[in-house]
Amino acid sequence: MKFRRHKLAETYQQVHKSGRRHLYRRPYLLPLFGLFLGVVIVAGVLVTHKGHTLHPTNSHVVFLYDKGSRQTLDTRASTVGDLLAKMPLNLQPQDVVEPAKNTLIVEDNFRVNIYRARPVTVVDGGVKTVTLTAQKSPRVVATDAGVKVYPEDTVSFTPGSIKENIIGEKVTIDRATPVLLNLYGTPITVRTHTKTVANLLAEKQIKVASDDTVLPSSNTPITTNLQVFLVRNGVQIVTAEEAIAPPTQIIQDSSLSFGTTVVRQAGAAGKRTVTYQIETKNGVEASRTVIQQVVTLEPVPQIIARGSTVDISGNRTGVMASAGISSSDYGYVNYVISRESNWNPASLNGAGCAGLGQACPGAKLAASCPAWQVDAVCQLHYFTGYASRYGGWGGAYNFWLSHGWW
């Protein structure tokens, strides 16, 4: 046993001397080993901070909804289109994918919906047009089927019936009646669902002054292409046409991830005819007064569906909770941070903007968080202070929606 211990000690000394000679001959190995060890330690901190595991930034969990079922996918696809291109979905041209295929996938539990086209019958008076569509707006369905629809027409989904020989959904168009309105010598066409001339004037907010004449009488029933005259004698009248910007209608949709937006119906500008009474002096216009403003074409609203489902992975909620962020703000924080850095604490862009929220310059973040590359919680404290310039994370989210940055 003594001899064996002696031999082992002698062998250890030889290996130790040999190792030292190896290091003396190759002194660069020691700093390289230290650098490697440092990288391993930093990577470990980046992956786990205060017990909260961060998901790899180039891979995301996606929920794909199709034909009434949900698939959970772990994907490295950068956009919705990239994801779908790798799957045997057999999409048809009439199918609808929400959000759009160019939408970036920058967060976990991201929702992608596929709406399969189904037969819909568009009923326009006595004319029926069958179309294959996945659209949700009845006006868009009718337009895509090649049916001309005016803004004043009422378009709605209604169930079909065997009596009508319509199986499935039906889009019904209730046409507005066109009326030829002559406004102080200017002919314009308006459309209405009203029943009498008096109702028409009230709907279009046409004010009849004491020196105005309306023909035919106010109780005349509205018929197709009825001519209605509004006359004012003895004064100079001019008219001008103005555009009316389309309004935007926001609807909350729980089938989409929080903050995701989809245009369900494109807006269209309307038209307004403005009538002026001209006052002249020595044959030169001295002033003009607005006496009528008539909407001749109603604007079509743009309908935008905005996702309302907040479904954030537990690793990120854990980091936000450690940073003292209110759970009511999780959706806002996740939206902004996902798009700024993809939740990579060490993110640094070419302009020197750094961290989860891309502080510019990065030195500002480093001053508050010396270990910013690995300290996600400290960073969220810092960026919560930054969000206060917008009134909080909700305001920062709204600013990001309209500007694409914060």
Buried (B, 14 or more C-beta within 10 A) or exposed (E): EEEEEEEEEEEEEEEEEEEEEEEEEEEEEEEEEEEEEEEEEBEEBBBEBEEBEBBEBEEBBBBBBBEEEEEEBEBEBEBBEBBBEEBEBEBEEBBBBBBBBEBBBBBBBBBBBBBBBEEBBBBBEEEEBEBBBBBBBBBBBBBBBEBEBBBBBEBEEEEBEEEEEBEEBBBBBEBBBBBBBBBBEBEBEBBBBBEBBBBBBEBBEBEBEEEBEBEEEBEBEBEEEBEBBBBBEEEEBBBEEEEBEBEEEEEEBEBBBBBBBBBBBBBBEBBBBBBBBEEEEEEEEEEBEEBBBBBBBBBBBBBBBBBBBBBBBEBBBBBBBBBEBEEEBBBBBBBBBBBBBBBBBBBBEEEEBBBBBBBBEBEBBBEBBEEBBBBBBBBBBBBBEBBEEBEBBBBBBBBBBEEEEB
